Amino acid sequence: MYPRRNYEMTKENLAKLLSACKPTPVMMIGGTTGRSPQENANSAWKVLGIKMGFDPMTVQPIRGKGMEFFTAVPSETKESKEARLKKESEEKRQTELAEINEKLKDLEYRKQELITDGQTDS
């Protein structure tokens, strides 16, 4: 995971977030009450995260600063995702090779035991 980074949103973005958090009057239609203020706020953070390049689920306020200041984990770029997937694939390949080599070593040892046992029985 990437290290946490400081962000500062614009006053306009802050106003949108605060507006999204307000309760909205709803009518019960067909058993649903519409979206909650939490769902609206989550959507607003998601949009801001895409715009500013951070994971909206990692947002934390910065103590002692205004509401427009926060920390979050940067989003994974296309290039960094490709690099991560390539690295993970190589690590998986190396792990599998090591496991196979270990099994081969064990089988070779067992083979030598059987050969030795066959020679002493004769």
N, C-alpha and C positions, 0 to 999 in steps of 0.2 A: 504494500500500500504506500502511496505517496505521502510525503510529510505534509502536515497541516500548513496552510498559508493564510495570511491576512488579506481581507478584501474590504473594499469600501463601495457601497452602492450609491447611486445618485439619489437626490431628494425625490425625484419622480418615481424611481423604483421603490423607495421606502413608502411613498404615498400609496402606490399600487398594492404593496404587501399589506399595509395597515387596512386598506379598504377591503381587501380580500378576507381579512380576519373578522370583519364586522358581521353580526348576525343578519341574515336576509329573511325578509318576510316570505313565508311559503304557504301554499295551499295544499291540502292533502288531495292528491289526484291519483286515483287507482292504487292507493295503498303506499305511495311513496311521498316523501316530504322534500325531495330535491337534495341538493348538496349542502353539507354542513359547512360552517365557517372553517373548520379544520381541513376539510377536503379542498376548499377554495384556497386556503393559505398554502397547503401542500402543492397545489397546482401552480400558484404564483411563484413559490420557491423553485419549482422545477423549471419554469420558464426562465427565471433569473439565472439558475444554474447553467442552463444551456447557453444563455447569452454571455455569461461571465466565465464559463469554463470550470465549474466546480460541481461536486456531488451534493445535491440539495439535502440528502439524508445525513450529512456530516456537519451541518452548520451549527456553530456555537457563537454566542455573543462574546465580545471582548469587554471585560469588566473595565469600568472607568471611562469608557468612550461612548459616543453617541450610538443611537440605534442603527445607524447606517454602517457601522463597523462590525465585522464578524470574521471568524476563521472558518475554513472548510478545507476539505481534501480536494485538490484539483481533479478534474475529470481526466480520464484516460484518452489521449489522442489516438487517432487511427494508427499513426506510426508507432507509438509506444505500445499499443495493443498488439500490433503485429510482432514487434520485438519481444514482448512478453510471451506471446503464444509460441514463437520460435524457440525461445529459451526454455519454456516449459516442455515443449516437445523433445528438445535435445536432452534435457534432464531425465525425462521419462525413458528415452532410448538408452541412455547411459545406465540407468537403473536396471532396465530389463537385460541389457548386455551383462552387467555385473551378476545378476541373478542366474542367467544362463551359464556364465563361466563358473560360478560356484557349483551349480548342479553338475556340470561337466567334470569338474574336479572331483566331486563326490562319487560320480559314476566311474571315473577312471580309477579312483582308489578302490572302489568295490570290485571293479574288474580285476585289478591286481590281486586282491584278496582271493577271488575265485580261482584265478590262475595258480596262485601259490598253493591253495588248498587242493587243487586237482593234481599238482605235482607231488605233494606229500602223500596223497592217497595211493599213488602208483607204486 
